[in-house]
Amino acid sequence: MKKTTKLSRRDFVQTALGAGVALSAPTILGATAKGQGKTFKLGLIGCGGRGRGAAAGALEAGKILGFNVRVVATADYFKDRAVRAGKQFNVSPDRCFGGPTCYQALLETDVQIVLMATAPLFRPLHLEAAVKAGKNVFIEKPVAVDPPGCRRVIAAGEEAERKGLVITSGTEMRHDWNHIKTHQAVAVEKALGRLYAGRVWFCIGHMFWRRPIEPKTADDLVRSWQNWIALSGDHLVEQHVHNIDVANWFCGGPPVSAVGFGGRARRPAGDMYDFFSVDYDYGDGVHIHSMCRQVNGCWNRTGHDFVYEKDHTDGSNHPKPKKSPIPADLPKGPSSHVQEQIDTLYYVNKGKPINQARAVAESTATAVMGRISAYTGQQVSWKEIMGDPSAKPDLYNLTLRPTAEDFDKGTVEIPKENVVPIPGRA
């Protein structure tokens, strides 16, 4: 079995930013001439490492395509972070916005493309506002933390499509050419026959525990968002959504149901679990096992393995389709992180609406479904959380709190530290 662990997004971001964003990739022959005079103005909402990494990737993508790409506005819950990012990307201080409603100020500017890298809780609200303002959007994964949030993102994507806008997402394997070609070969052209089963992993060491413990204010919650279910969705949603997205992609859509379990053994802060194990039933006898963990000193692995009639694949090692789905004039970037931004600029330049909101929202909802099952100890179905409002209204309408609107309005109630879900009681 081929090990699929790769350089992580955060490793990439740290390396790129530590090098002063000195990324390099060869300019595609003729790209400068083709892109002559094209300028794209970017706005960044969420100025942490991932956001600044996305902005750096967009600037690199502009060089490859031959476009003049500039970051012209930044926004972050903490204005000092917006200002620091502004200095990095030569943004005027008066266009660096802070506070809970900073996104509104940025959307009132002349930005054409918005990069969204806030905590997942905020993304449905921010995406709705961006689409209403007529902006193209690159939105990081996951895109929500609960079922209503996922449906809001799907609806916003549909509205963007009607408006002719581009929505791309940070589910990076869908931007990786080997994954795209392998998917075409095995999932579309059926080169390996019928899909039988699969496994997806995101097992790593602990992350972000050095954030504030026992938060007293809304600011404390935002600073420690990776520790809180309501802000991150738990790490099954925040991190493992990458691999779950690949499972949905290769299976042709979201699963019928999920049965999972998990627990907390080492984590000293917040209210999240340390590990999850979920069985996803995709129907027709196809099951995908999902495993994720954030505990130090353990065996680690990230990746995928799908078993077919004739062979198995990790999702990227069978890039031999009869016909490639990749546009002939789309340049290939040096990494999937940069390719995400190449794809975004490519479609915005073409004036061709593309809607990746549904796929990333469905993958987010798949992860949320697994989390709900693990927390409750019950089987949870797609119909119950996304399909039929009357099947189980408590799950369909399940809204985690505090909400993004609570932060906007200043009505945030602080959750209790180290109080975690107990299966069989909720």
C-alpha positions in Angstrom: 0.0 0.0 0.0 1.4 3.4 -1.0 1.8 5.8 1.9 0.1 9.1 0.9 1.4 11.4 3.7 2.6 14.7 2.0 3.8 18.1 3.1 0.8 19.6 5.0 -0.8 22.9 4.1 0.5 24.5 7.3 4.0 23.2 6.6 3.8 24.8 3.2 2.5 28.1 4.6 5.2 28.2 7.3 7.9 27.5 4.7 6.6 30.0 2.2 6.1 32.8 4.8 9.4 32.1 6.5 11.1 32.6 3.1 9.4 35.9 2.6 6.9 34.3 0.1 9.8 33.7 -2.2 7.9 31.0 -4.1 8.9 30.2 -7.6 7.4 28.4 -10.6 8.2 28.8 -14.3 6.0 31.2 -16.2 4.1 29.3 -18.8 5.4 30.1 -22.3 3.3 32.9 -23.7 1.4 33.5 -20.4 2.8 37.0 -20.0 1.6 38.0 -23.4 -1.8 36.4 -22.9 -2.3 38.1 -19.6 -0.9 41.5 -20.7 -2.8 44.3 -18.9 -5.1 42.0 -16.8 -5.3 43.2 -13.2 -7.1 41.4 -10.4 -7.7 42.9 -7.0 -7.9 40.5 -4.1 -9.3 40.9 -0.6 -8.2 38.6 2.3 -10.7 37.8 5.1 -8.8 35.9 7.8 -5.2 36.9 8.1 -3.7 33.9 9.9 -1.2 31.5 8.4 -3.7 29.8 6.1 -5.0 33.1 4.8 -1.6 34.7 4.2 -0.6 31.4 2.5 -3.6 31.6 0.2 -2.8 35.2 -0.7 0.9 34.3 -1.4 -0.4 31.4 -3.6 -2.6 33.9 -5.5 0.3 36.2 -6.2 2.3 33.2 -7.4 -0.6 32.1 -9.6 -0.8 35.6 -11.1 2.9 35.3 -12.2 2.3 32.0 -13.8 -0.8 33.2 -15.7 0.8 36.5 -16.5 -1.7 38.6 -14.6 -1.1 41.6 -12.4 -2.6 40.3 -9.1 -2.6 42.6 -6.0 -4.0 42.2 -2.5 -5.8 45.5 -2.0 -7.6 44.9 1.3 -7.3 42.7 4.4 -9.8 41.9 7.2 -9.5 40.0 10.4 -11.3 39.8 13.7 -8.2 41.2 15.2 -7.2 44.4 13.4 -3.5 44.1 14.3 -3.3 40.9 12.3 -5.0 42.6 9.3 -2.5 45.4 9.6 0.4 42.9 9.7 -0.9 41.1 6.7 -1.4 44.4 5.0 2.3 45.3 5.5 3.3 42.0 4.0 1.2 42.5 0.9 1.7 46.4 0.6 -1.9 47.2 1.5 -2.7 50.7 2.6 -3.5 50.8 6.4 -6.8 52.4 5.7 -7.8 49.3 3.9 -6.9 46.9 6.7 -10.1 46.2 8.7 -10.7 44.7 12.1 -13.5 43.6 14.4 -16.4 41.1 14.1 -17.9 43.0 11.1 -14.6 43.6 9.3 -15.8 41.4 6.4 -18.5 44.0 5.6 -16.0 46.8 5.3 -13.8 44.8 3.0 -16.7 43.8 0.8 -17.6 47.5 0.3 -14.2 48.0 -1.4 -13.3 47.4 -5.1 -12.0 43.9 -4.5 -12.9 41.4 -7.3 -11.9 38.2 -5.6 -12.2 37.4 -1.9 -10.1 34.8 -0.2 -11.8 33.4 2.9 -9.8 31.8 5.6 -11.5 32.6 8.8 -12.6 30.0 11.4 -15.1 27.7 9.8 -18.0 29.0 11.9 -17.9 32.3 10.1 -17.8 31.1 6.5 -21.5 30.6 5.6 -22.3 34.2 6.8 -19.3 35.7 5.0 -19.9 33.8 1.8 -23.5 34.9 1.7 -22.4 38.5 2.1 -19.7 38.2 -0.6 -22.1 36.7 -3.1 -24.6 39.5 -2.3 -21.8 42.0 -3.0 -21.1 40.4 -6.3 -17.6 39.1 -5.4 -15.8 36.0 -6.7 -14.7 33.8 -3.8 -12.0 31.3 -2.9 -13.3 29.7 0.4 -11.2 27.5 2.6 -12.5 24.1 3.9 -14.5 23.2 5.9 -17.3 25.7 5.0 -19.5 25.3 8.1 -19.8 23.5 11.5 -23.4 22.3 11.4 -26.1 21.2 8.9 -27.9 24.5 8.5 -24.5 26.2 7.8 -23.8 23.6 5.1 -27.2 24.3 3.4 -26.5 28.0 3.6 -23.3 27.5 1.6 -25.0 25.4 -1.0 -27.7 28.1 -1.4 -25.0 30.8 -1.7 -23.2 28.8 -4.3 -26.4 28.5 -6.3 -27.0 32.3 -6.1 -23.4 32.9 -7.2 -23.9 30.7 -10.2 -27.0 32.7 -11.2 -24.9 35.8 -10.9 -22.1 34.4 -13.0 -19.6 34.4 -10.2 -16.8 32.0 -9.5 -16.7 30.0 -6.2 -13.7 27.8 -5.7 -12.7 25.9 -2.6 -9.7 24.7 -0.6 -10.3 21.0 -1.0 -6.9 20.8 -2.4 -6.9 17.2 -3.9 -9.6 18.4 -6.3 -7.0 20.8 -7.7 -4.2 18.2 -7.9 -3.7 16.9 -11.4 -2.8 13.4 -10.4 -6.0 13.1 -8.3 -8.1 14.7 -11.1 -6.7 12.3 -13.7 -7.0 9.2 -11.4 -10.6 10.1 -10.6 -11.4 10.4 -14.3 -9.8 7.0 -15.0 -11.3 5.0 -12.2 -14.5 6.8 -11.1 -15.6 8.1 -14.5 -14.1 5.7 -17.1 -14.2 2.7 -14.7 -10.7 1.6 -15.6 -10.5 -0.6 -12.4 -14.1 -1.8 -12.5 -16.5 -1.5 -9.6 -15.6 0.2 -6.4 -15.9 -2.2 -3.4 -14.7 -0.2 -0.3 -12.1 2.2 1.0 -10.3 3.9 3.9 -9.4 7.5 4.6 -7.1 8.7 7.4 -6.0 11.9 9.1 -4.0 10.8 12.1 -1.5 13.3 13.3 -0.1 14.8 16.6 -2.0 17.4 18.7 -2.5 20.9 17.3 -3.1 24.3 18.8 -3.3 23.4 22.5 -1.2 26.3 23.5 -4.0 28.7 23.0 -5.9 30.5 25.9 -7.5 28.1 28.3 -10.7 28.9 30.1 -11.7 31.8 27.8 -13.5 34.7 29.4 -14.4 36.8 26.3 -15.4 36.4 22.6 -11.9 37.4 21.7 -10.5 34.5 23.7 -12.8 32.1 21.8 -11.6 33.4 18.4 -8.0 33.2 19.4 -8.5 29.6 20.5 -11.0 28.6 17.8 -9.2 25.3 17.0 -10.2 24.0 20.4 -13.9 24.6 20.2 -16.6 22.6 18.4 -18.7 25.6 17.7 -15.9 27.4 15.9 -14.0 24.6 14.2 -16.5 21.8 14.0 -14.0 19.5 15.8 -11.0 18.1 14.0 -13.0 15.5 12.1 -14.6 18.4 10.3 -11.8 21.0 10.3 -8.9 18.7 9.2 -10.3 15.3 8.0 -12.7 16.9 5.7 -9.9 16.8 3.1 -9.9 13.0 3.0 -13.7 12.7 3.4 -14.0 15.0 0.4 -11.9 12.6 -1.7 -14.2 9.7 -0.6 -17.3 11.6 -1.6 -15.6 12.5 -4.9 -14.6 8.9 -5.8 -17.9 7.5 -4.6 -19.9 10.0 -6.7 -21.6 11.8 -3.8 -22.2 11.9 -0.1 -23.0 8.7 1.9 -26.4 7.4 3.0 -25.5 7.2 6.6 -22.7 7.2 9.3 -22.0 5.2 12.4 -19.1 6.4 14.5 -17.4 6.7 17.8 -14.7 8.8 19.4 -13.4 10.1 22.6 -11.1 12.4 24.5 -8.0 11.2 26.4 -5.2 13.8 26.2 -6.6 17.2 25.1 -6.4 19.7 28.0 -8.4 22.5 26.5 -11.7 23.2 24.7 -14.5 20.8 24.2 -13.4 18.6 21.3 -12.6 14.9 20.9 -9.0 13.5 20.4 -10.0 10.7 18.0 -12.8 9.5 15.7 -13.6 6.3 13.9 -16.6 6.4 11.5 -18.1 3.9 9.1 -19.7 5.7 6.1 -22.3 3.7 4.1 -22.4 5.0 0.5 -25.0 2.5 -0.6 -24.8 -0.4 -3.0 -22.7 -2.3 -0.5 -19.8 0.3 -0.5 -18.4 1.3 2.9 -15.6 3.8 3.5 -13.9 3.7 6.9 -12.8 7.1 8.2 -10.1 7.4 11.0 -8.7 10.6 12.4 -6.7 11.4 15.6 -4.8 14.3 17.1 -2.6 12.7 19.8 1.2 12.9 20.2 3.4 9.8 20.3 1.2 7.7 18.1 1.3 6.1 14.6 0.5 8.8 12.0 -1.0 8.7 8.6 -2.9 10.9 6.2 -4.4 9.7 2.9 -6.8 7.4 1.1 -7.1 3.9 -0.3 -9.9 2.7 -2.5 -10.4 -0.9 -3.4 -11.8 -1.8 -6.9 -12.5 -5.0 -8.7 -9.1 -5.0 -10.5 -6.8 -3.1 -8.2 -6.7 -0.4 -5.5 -5.6 3.3 -5.7 -4.6 6.0 -3.2 -6.6 8.4 -5.4 -3.5 9.8 -7.2 -1.5 6.9 -8.5 -3.5 5.9 -11.6 -3.4 9.1 -13.7 -4.0 7.5 -17.0 -7.5 8.4 -18.3 -8.5 8.0 -21.9 -9.5 11.7 -21.9 -8.2 14.3 -19.4 -10.9 16.6 -17.9 -8.3 19.4 -17.4 -8.6 22.3 -19.8 -5.8 22.3 -22.4 -5.0 26.0 -21.7 -4.9 25.7 -17.9 -1.3 26.0 -16.5 0.0 23.6 -14.0 1.3 25.0 -10.7 4.1 23.8 -8.5 1.7 22.6 -5.8 -2.0 22.1 -5.2 -1.9 25.2 -2.9 -0.9 27.4 -5.8 -3.1 25.4 -8.3 -6.2 26.4 -6.2 -5.4 30.0 -7.0 -4.5 29.4 -10.6 -7.9 27.7 -11.1 -9.6 30.6 -9.4 -8.0 33.3 -11.5 -8.3 31.1 -14.7 -12.1 30.9 -14.3 -12.6 34.5 -13.2 -10.6 35.6 -16.3 -12.7 33.4 -18.5 -15.8 35.0 -17.1 -17.0 31.4 -16.7 -19.0 30.7 -13.5 -17.9 27.7 -11.6 -19.5 26.5 -8.4 -17.5 24.3 -6.0 -19.6 25.4 -3.1 -21.9 22.3 -3.2 -19.2 19.7 -3.2 -17.2 21.3 -0.3 -20.5 21.8 1.6 -21.5 18.2 1.1 -18.1 17.0 2.2 -18.4 19.3 5.3 -21.8 17.9 6.0 -20.5 14.3 5.6 -17.9 15.1 8.3 -20.6 16.8 10.5 -22.8 13.6 10.1 -19.9 11.5 11.4 -19.3 13.8 14.3 -22.9 13.8 15.3 -23.0 10.0 15.2 -19.8 9.8 17.4 -21.2 12.3 19.9 -24.6 10.6 20.2 -23.7 7.0 19.7 -26.5 6.8 17.1 -26.6 6.0 13.4 -27.2 9.3 11.5 -28.5 9.5 7.9 -28.0 12.1 5.2 -31.7 12.4 4.9 -32.0 13.4 8.5 -29.4 16.2 8.4 -29.6 17.5 4.8 -32.6 16.0 3.0 -35.9 16.0 4.9 -36.7 18.7 7.5 -39.4 16.5 9.0 -37.3 13.3 9.4 -35.4 14.4 12.5 -35.9 18.2 13.0 -33.5 18.3 15.9 -30.7 17.1 13.7 -31.8 19.0 10.5 -31.9 22.2 12.5 -29.0 21.6 14.8 -27.2 24.9 15.2 -24.0 25.2 17.2 -23.6 28.2 19.5 -22.2 30.7 19.6 -23.1 31.5 16.0 -21.4 33.9 13.6 -24.2 36.3 14.1 -23.7 36.2 17.9 -20.1 37.5 17.3 -21.5 40.3 15.0 -24.1 41.3 17.6 -21.9 40.9 20.7 -24.2 38.3 22.2 -21.6 35.5 22.6 -22.0 33.0 25.5 -18.8 31.3 26.4 -18.9 27.5 26.4 -17.6 25.6 29.3 -14.0 24.2 29.2 -13.5 20.5 29.2 -17.2 19.6 29.0 -17.5 17.1 26.1 -20.3 15.2 24.4 -21.1 11.8 26.0 -22.5 9.1 23.6 -25.9 7.8 24.7 -26.9 10.9 26.6 -27.5 13.5 23.8 
